[in-house]
Amino acid sequence: MKSIRLLWNYMHGNRLTYLGAILSVGMAALFTIMGPLVIRITIDSIIGDQPMTAPFPILSFMEGYDVRPLRQALWIPGMLLITITLLRGIFIFLRGRLSAQASETTARKLRDRLYDHLQYLPYSYHKQADTGDLIQRCTSDVETIRRFLGAQFVEVGNALFMVTFSAYVMLSLDKRMTLISLAVVPVIFTFAVVFFRKVRTAFQTADEAEAEMTTVLQENLTGVRVVRAFANQAFEIEKFEEKNSAHRHKVFHLIWLLACYWGSSDFLALAQIAIVAAAGAYFTAQGSLSIGTMVVYSSYVGMLLWPVRQMGRILTDMGKALVAAERIQEILDAPREVLEENFNKPEIKGGIVFDNVYFGYEPDKPVLKGISFTVEPGQTVGILGHTGSGKSSLMHLLVRLYDYQGGSIKVDGVELKEIDKKWIRRHVGVVPQEPFLFAKTIRENITLARSDAQDEEVFQIAKDAAIHDVIMQFDKGYDTLVGERGVSVSGGQRQRIAIARALITHSPILIFDDSLSAVDTETDLAIRQALRGRARRATTFLISHRITSLSNADLILVLDDGQIVQAGTHEELVNEPGLYQRIWDLQASLAEEAVE
Amino acid sequence: MHDPYEDHYPDKVDLKLWREILRFAKPFRRELGLLIVVVIGVALVDALFPYMNKIAIDQFVVPQTTEGIGWFVGGYLAIVVIQALNVYLFITTAGKVETGLSYEIRKHGFIRLQELSLSFYDKKAVGWLMARMTSDVNRLGEIVSWGCVDLFWGSASMVVYTAVMFALNWRLALVSLAVVPLLVVVSLFFQKRILREHRQVRRLNSRITGAYNEGITGATTTKIMSREEQNLAEFSQLTGSLRASAIRAAVYSSLFLPIVLLLGSTGTGLALWYGGKSVLQGAVSYGVLVAFISYTLQFFEPVREMARVFAELQAAHASAERVISLIQTEPEIKDSPEVVAKYGSSLKLSANSQLPPLRGDITFEHVSFAYNPDEPVLTDFNLEVKAGETIALVGETGAGKSTVVNLACRFYEPTSGRILIDGVDYRTRPLLWLHGSLGYVLQSPHLFSGTIMENIRYGRLTATDEEVIEAAKLVNAHQFIMKLEKGYQTEVGEGGGLLSTGEKQLISFARAVLANPRIFVLDEATSSIDTETELLIQEAIKKVLQGRTSFVIAHRLSTIRSADRIVVIRGGAIQEQGTHEELMQAKGYYYRLYMNQFLDEQQNSLLRV
């Protein structure tokens, strides 16, 4: 029941449209039912001599009239038939149009909502999320719901209306024939439901066989070099043959089951039609049934059987929509990152003070333990430390991906926790070690945070990031697409594009999280020089494994196990025993070795 | 590079192409024949039902007699049984054709993929190839089998209905069928548009999936860039187009049905009007009138189906084109006819081919090579490697290191010049001669799903369990494997996803060792792994290289130093070569590379705990 309420909620804003669709389903069914009645009146009362009758309220206003004079104008019942079909057509159209509008709009809103919600889920959520599963929920589960609203529910409604209306009309005409006409319907319905429930495993087996075959194919294609190097082509062909033929047989088995179903279900349905025809003929010959009524019964049976047989399939599928709704809701129920909009938005110049800062991803496992240091605006801070020493956590705190649990961080005198998250992020440029580029053009990737940037500025920034020349070498220059559908860029190029992307905002604070690791030392130097030459120097954090990158920093922090174990300038640290000195000495010894 | 989402649809139907497809259907000639017969049977029986109503009315109802009704019921039931059997038969047969044809096409496609050169794989994305082998082949299987069903059933139905109606009363038939040409035109018009919108919907759907993927994997970037609103705006544009397209498709479909119904009922209306008049004049029986009404109501179904098939044929045409072009692509590197004649096919050597065992001397003689004609990678490259020698290839990305390896392995062949193995141009020997003696460890190790045992055995399929374990021990993989709960029977997951990179590397070493190759190629990994595994790998490398001709695209200092010779490649030519000491003393390009690149490595290793 909960999932039905969920569906109801998702449909907010489209419920009236949907109601319109369902009413149209009913109206279309009503006019469908009326067609054979017109034929009946024409045959029985206009051409024939029977008194005119009609079930209430359909056409019953004409009851009792002698319609035989219409014999001279048979085009009138013909036109009536066409008019009824026209009305039926209008409602069929409305049914399709309105249900599509309601279901597609609902699906679109759901897609947008999911996308937006995912964007605002906190960093910690994304860190542990299974991307494939999330995408599955956002795409196929939404699709399942869309299909449920747009087609399945409407189909079921159609079947129900048809059965109800025709049963009503039939009952008003002849009780015996009604019973005979509907005798097999429940059997067919039950048969369909049971069959599709049973056959679900066969569907699954076929899907699995396809997945297995696809895996072999995929692994063969991605591992083509391994296959060739070991000359195992014949073995691979055999392996694929096995899966290919298993797939063939499983799918055929499924089709065979369906053939059995449709064969026997057709038998039942046709038998029902035959029974109606025979009984109709018998009663009519006896004189207890009119020809027109007989035509009505055989028409109705034909109209009813198809939707009823479809129901079996639809009903088994419908359960999926309810499960899908719950899976989607799990995402939507995950709490968003609290953005505290309209918080403090102070002017940010880049003065930063850490005072005894404590932080841990889990409260009882602190990663940063009492970090304190001071940076003046425009200064460069170098950070050195082992993997896991807490360097990246420091950076997470600065852009408020996480909040510190103890101590204080002040940015230009304002407590960081009290600054609007988006505001601070807009003023801190971050270049991660493995930057993510969007599947857009290089230009769009650079101007991600500032789409108004002009070409000249973009080029200048790209030159600062030592990537301009590389970009110009691509066939389409700055309009080159990056990613799956475009060129693949190397790790170093990626890092440099990300640097340009961060520089273009002219943020007063910049963080390079080991983001020059894939760039050679000469380019590294060029980039650092360009940074220093910029008009307004940003407060810069440089996390690096390369000591040469850090040597010019105003302040170098050596982190170990969440604490600052050494701090000072290059000159100071070189003369102090510790990690920094060890690495520095190593460099010297390598140089010596080279000279030898 | 081909766009994996690329979809282009030609307007004309190319008969030659379909002949190619039908060649694959040859094994199913009998099934297709049966299918056509059964489907025509279905159409005939379909036409019988309204006729039975006519009999009922004219034989029993109008004369007011029930005499002989038993025969009538019996006959009717017989028809019902026949039709049910027909339905069973045609679904089964069509299923046989569909699955069989897909199977055949896939099989040929896969074999061709095993023969195609690596240059082909460099040009086609895996996603593109996958799409050809899965959805395109499925579509072909469907269109040939079910398309056949619909086409023959549709045309047979139309012919039979028309024939019966004309036989009953040609005047009434002419009047009732007046709307059919219009029906055909309208059906084609709508089916084309419906299909086009559906394709658009599919295309947009795959773009939306891509956008979700990007939104989720790039979530942190979005946060840092504060780009949430713009992202949503862009995404919403996509979903907006999808919605519009889907509604348009729905509007076409929901317009189509009523219009067809209306046309159909116009036919019925005409039958009622003209037929009714004729009944009154006594020219036509009641039964004929009722039968006509049924026929006109049934007529639009085959028309609609045929229109759908014609529209789908166009989409399938694009699939056929791509699949056939894949299967007909000729491999760039293959054994010459003389070689095949002498030693057997490119996938399996003939048993009696008397090939000398490979020793491992490799000589590059004035070799030039280019992936694209206007961008030469190697020019006049000369290198002589003695059997058992280890060569470290050093140079910047793009200098041509991998190309040298690709050529030595004959994954590519020189554009000019020649490569000798054991003093013989390798083009005069079968590919398998070289590849069977090759060991190859990639930068990112590729494993196949299956157990560890199966993955190591991939190096030599005939190896016993003991030999596999022996190989694992040799490269230090045994210890970690035994620590796993199921040992050698542990599943590695798709692409080896359940193991760490270091573990995968060890297994790929074991696999290479088991092959006991004469020539060994190692494309060393740059990605850092934990120190312990790193040490194990270093040891493994040493053992593997021993006594084999080896090419190492080296990144680690220790590997380079232990090489017999370092070949420094720059701009597609050998810049320097010699031992580490010699090159360091020369203070040339290698010296600079060494200072820049390997300093980093040293610092990194100090910083790793």
Contacts between the chains, C-beta under 8 A, distances in Angstrom:
chain1	res1	chain2	res2	distance
A	35	B	265	7.3
A	39	B	272	6.9
A	39	B	293	6.3
A	42	B	272	6.0
A	42	B	276	6.3
A	43	B	286	7.3
A	43	B	289	7.5
A	43	B	290	7.7
A	46	B	276	7.3
A	47	B	276	5.5
A	47	B	279	5.6
A	47	B	280	6.1
A	71	B	276	7.8
A	71	B	280	5.9
A	74	B	272	6.8
A	74	B	273	4.7
A	74	B	274	8.0
A	74	B	276	4.3
A	74	B	277	5.6
A	75	B	273	5.0
A	77	B	272	6.1
A	77	B	273	7.6
A	77	B	276	7.6
A	78	B	269	3.7
A	78	B	270	6.7
A	78	B	272	4.9
A	78	B	273	4.0
A	79	B	269	6.8
A	81	B	265	5.8
A	81	B	268	6.2
A	81	B	269	4.8
A	81	B	272	6.4
A	82	B	262	7.0
A	82	B	265	5.6
A	82	B	266	5.8
A	82	B	269	4.8
A	84	B	265	8.0
A	85	B	258	8.0
A	85	B	261	5.6
A	85	B	262	5.3
A	85	B	264	7.9
A	85	B	265	3.8
A	86	B	258	7.9
A	86	B	262	6.0
A	88	B	258	7.2
A	88	B	261	7.0
A	89	B	257	7.6
A	89	B	258	2.7
A	89	B	259	7.0
A	89	B	261	5.6
A	89	B	262	5.3
A	90	B	258	7.0
A	92	B	254	6.3
A	92	B	257	5.6
A	92	B	258	4.9
A	92	B	261	7.4
A	93	B	254	4.8
A	93	B	255	5.9
A	93	B	257	8.0
A	93	B	258	5.3
A	94	B	254	8.0
A	95	B	254	6.9
A	96	B	250	5.4
A	96	B	251	7.2
A	96	B	253	6.1
A	96	B	254	2.4
A	96	B	257	7.6
A	97	B	247	7.7
A	97	B	250	6.6
A	97	B	251	5.7
A	97	B	254	5.5
A	99	B	250	7.7
A	100	B	246	6.7
A	100	B	247	5.0
A	100	B	249	8.0
A	100	B	250	3.2
A	100	B	251	7.1
A	100	B	254	7.4
A	101	B	247	5.8
A	101	B	250	8.0
A	104	B	242	7.9
A	104	B	243	4.6
A	104	B	246	4.8
A	104	B	247	5.3
A	104	B	250	7.5
A	105	B	243	6.4
A	107	B	243	7.4
A	108	B	239	4.5
A	108	B	240	6.8
A	108	B	242	6.9
A	108	B	243	4.4
A	111	B	208	6.8
A	111	B	235	7.9
A	111	B	239	4.8
A	112	B	232	6.8
A	112	B	235	6.7
A	112	B	236	5.2
A	112	B	239	5.7
A	114	B	212	8.0
A	115	B	211	7.4
A	115	B	212	6.7
A	115	B	215	5.7
A	115	B	231	7.7
A	115	B	232	6.4
A	115	B	235	4.9
A	116	B	228	7.4
A	116	B	232	5.0
A	118	B	212	7.8
A	118	B	215	6.0
A	118	B	216	6.0
A	118	B	219	6.7
A	119	B	215	6.4
A	119	B	219	6.5
A	119	B	222	5.7
A	119	B	223	7.8
A	119	B	228	4.7
A	119	B	231	6.3
A	119	B	232	6.9
A	120	B	228	6.6
A	121	B	219	7.3
A	123	B	219	7.7
A	123	B	220	6.1
A	123	B	223	6.7
A	126	B	216	7.0
A	126	B	219	4.5
A	126	B	220	6.5
A	129	B	216	7.0
A	131	B	213	6.8
A	131	B	216	5.1
A	131	B	217	6.0
A	134	B	212	7.4
A	134	B	216	5.5
A	135	B	209	6.3
A	135	B	212	4.9
A	135	B	213	5.8
A	135	B	216	6.8
A	138	B	212	4.9
A	139	B	205	7.4
A	139	B	208	6.9
A	139	B	209	5.2
A	139	B	212	6.6
A	143	B	205	7.9
A	150	B	250	7.5
A	210	B	134	7.9
A	214	B	130	7.2
A	214	B	134	6.1
A	215	B	449	6.1
A	215	B	494	6.0
A	217	B	110	7.2
A	217	B	130	6.5
A	217	B	133	5.7
A	217	B	134	7.5
A	218	B	126	7.0
A	218	B	130	6.2
A	219	B	446	7.8
A	219	B	448	5.0
A	219	B	449	6.5
A	219	B	494	7.3
A	219	B	495	6.6
A	220	B	110	7.7
A	220	B	113	7.3
A	220	B	114	7.9
A	221	B	113	7.1
A	221	B	121	7.5
A	221	B	126	4.7
A	221	B	129	5.6
A	221	B	130	6.8
A	222	B	126	5.6
A	222	B	446	6.5
A	222	B	495	7.2
A	223	B	446	4.0
A	223	B	448	6.6
A	224	B	118	6.7
A	224	B	121	5.3
A	225	B	118	6.9
A	225	B	411	7.3
A	225	B	440	6.6
A	225	B	442	6.4
A	225	B	446	7.5
A	226	B	440	6.7
A	226	B	442	7.0
A	226	B	446	5.0
A	226	B	458	7.5
A	227	B	114	7.3
A	228	B	118	6.9
A	228	B	409	8.0
A	228	B	411	6.6
A	228	B	435	6.1
A	229	B	409	6.9
A	229	B	435	6.6
A	229	B	438	5.0
A	229	B	439	7.1
A	229	B	440	3.3
A	229	B	521	7.5
A	230	B	435	7.4
A	230	B	438	7.3
A	230	B	440	7.4
A	230	B	458	6.2
A	230	B	459	5.9
A	230	B	460	8.0
A	230	B	511	7.7
A	230	B	515	5.9
A	231	B	431	7.9
A	231	B	432	5.2
A	231	B	435	3.8
A	231	B	436	4.7
A	231	B	438	7.4
A	232	B	458	6.5
A	232	B	461	7.0
A	233	B	114	4.1
A	233	B	115	7.5
A	233	B	347	5.3
A	234	B	347	5.1
A	234	B	348	5.4
A	235	B	461	5.7
A	236	B	110	8.0
A	236	B	114	6.1
A	237	B	110	6.4
A	237	B	111	5.8
A	237	B	114	5.9
A	237	B	347	7.1
A	240	B	106	8.0
A	240	B	107	7.7
A	240	B	110	4.9
A	241	B	107	6.6
A	244	B	103	5.7
A	244	B	106	5.3
A	244	B	107	6.0
A	244	B	110	7.3
A	245	B	103	6.4
A	247	B	99	8.0
A	247	B	103	7.6
A	248	B	99	4.5
A	248	B	100	6.8
A	248	B	102	7.1
A	248	B	103	4.2
A	249	B	99	7.6
A	251	B	95	7.7
A	251	B	98	7.9
A	251	B	99	5.0
A	252	B	95	5.4
A	252	B	96	6.5
A	252	B	99	4.5
A	255	B	91	6.5
A	255	B	92	7.0
A	255	B	94	7.7
A	255	B	95	3.1
A	255	B	98	7.2
A	255	B	99	7.1
A	256	B	92	5.7
A	256	B	95	6.4
A	258	B	91	6.3
A	258	B	95	7.9
A	259	B	87	7.5
A	259	B	88	5.0
A	259	B	89	7.9
A	259	B	91	3.5
A	259	B	92	4.5
A	259	B	95	6.7
A	260	B	88	6.6
A	262	B	87	5.4
A	262	B	88	7.3
A	262	B	91	5.9
A	263	B	84	5.1
A	263	B	85	6.9
A	263	B	87	4.9
A	263	B	88	3.2
A	263	B	91	7.2
A	264	B	84	6.8
A	264	B	88	8.0
A	266	B	83	6.5
A	266	B	84	4.9
A	266	B	87	4.7
A	267	B	80	6.4
A	267	B	81	6.9
A	267	B	83	7.9
A	267	B	84	3.6
A	270	B	79	7.9
A	270	B	80	4.1
A	270	B	83	5.7
A	270	B	84	6.6
A	271	B	77	7.1
A	271	B	80	5.4
A	273	B	49	7.1
A	273	B	80	7.8
A	274	B	73	7.4
A	274	B	76	4.3
A	274	B	77	5.9
A	274	B	79	7.8
A	274	B	80	5.2
A	277	B	52	6.1
A	277	B	53	6.1
A	277	B	56	5.7
A	277	B	76	6.4
A	278	B	56	7.5
A	278	B	69	6.9
A	278	B	72	6.6
A	278	B	73	4.6
A	278	B	76	6.3
A	280	B	56	7.0
A	281	B	56	3.7
A	281	B	57	7.4
A	281	B	59	8.0
A	281	B	60	4.6
A	281	B	61	6.0
A	281	B	69	6.5
A	281	B	72	6.9
A	282	B	60	7.2
A	282	B	66	5.8
A	282	B	69	5.9
A	284	B	56	8.0
A	284	B	57	7.7
A	284	B	60	7.1
A	284	B	61	4.2
A	285	B	60	4.1
A	285	B	61	5.4
A	285	B	63	7.7
A	285	B	64	5.6
A	285	B	65	5.8
A	285	B	66	4.8
A	285	B	69	7.3
A	286	B	64	7.9
A	286	B	66	6.7
A	287	B	64	6.3
A	291	B	57	6.1
A	291	B	61	5.7
A	291	B	62	8.0
A	291	B	286	5.9
A	291	B	290	7.4
A	294	B	56	7.9
A	294	B	57	7.7
A	294	B	61	7.2
A	295	B	53	8.0
A	295	B	290	5.8
A	295	B	293	7.4
A	298	B	53	6.4
A	337	B	223	7.8
A	384	B	607	7.7
A	385	B	607	7.4
A	386	B	607	5.4
A	386	B	608	7.0
A	386	B	609	4.9
A	387	B	607	6.8
A	387	B	608	5.9
A	387	B	609	6.2
A	388	B	609	6.8
A	399	B	223	7.6
A	399	B	224	5.7
A	401	B	220	7.3
A	401	B	223	6.7
A	401	B	224	7.9
A	422	B	226	4.8
A	425	B	223	6.7
A	425	B	224	5.8
A	425	B	225	7.5
A	425	B	226	4.8
A	426	B	226	5.1
A	428	B	224	7.7
A	430	B	224	4.8
A	432	B	220	7.5
A	432	B	221	7.8
A	435	B	221	7.2
A	436	B	217	6.3
A	436	B	218	4.4
A	436	B	220	7.3
A	436	B	221	4.6
A	438	B	214	5.9
A	438	B	218	6.2
A	438	B	221	7.8
A	439	B	210	6.8
A	439	B	214	6.0
A	448	B	221	8.0
A	448	B	225	5.4
A	448	B	227	6.1
A	449	B	225	4.5
A	449	B	226	6.9
A	449	B	227	6.4
A	451	B	230	7.3
A	484	B	4	7.7
A	484	B	127	7.8
A	484	B	210	7.6
A	485	B	3	5.8
A	485	B	4	7.7
A	485	B	5	7.5
A	490	B	397	6.7
A	501	B	225	7.7
A	520	B	596	5.9
A	520	B	597	7.4
A	521	B	596	4.8
A	521	B	599	7.6
A	521	B	600	7.6
A	522	B	596	7.3
A	545	B	600	7.1
A	545	B	603	5.3
A	545	B	604	5.3
A	545	B	607	5.4
A	546	B	600	6.4
A	546	B	603	6.3
A	547	B	603	6.5
A	579	B	606	7.6
A	582	B	606	6.5
A	583	B	603	5.5
A	583	B	606	5.6
A	583	B	607	7.8
A	586	B	602	5.7
A	586	B	603	7.0
A	586	B	606	6.7
A	587	B	599	6.2
A	587	B	603	7.7
A	590	B	595	7.1
A	590	B	598	7.7
A	590	B	599	5.9
A	590	B	602	6.7
A	591	B	595	7.3
A	593	B	584	7.6
A	594	B	584	5.7
A	594	B	587	7.7
A	594	B	591	6.2
A	594	B	594	7.1
A	594	B	595	6.3
A	596	B	584	7.7
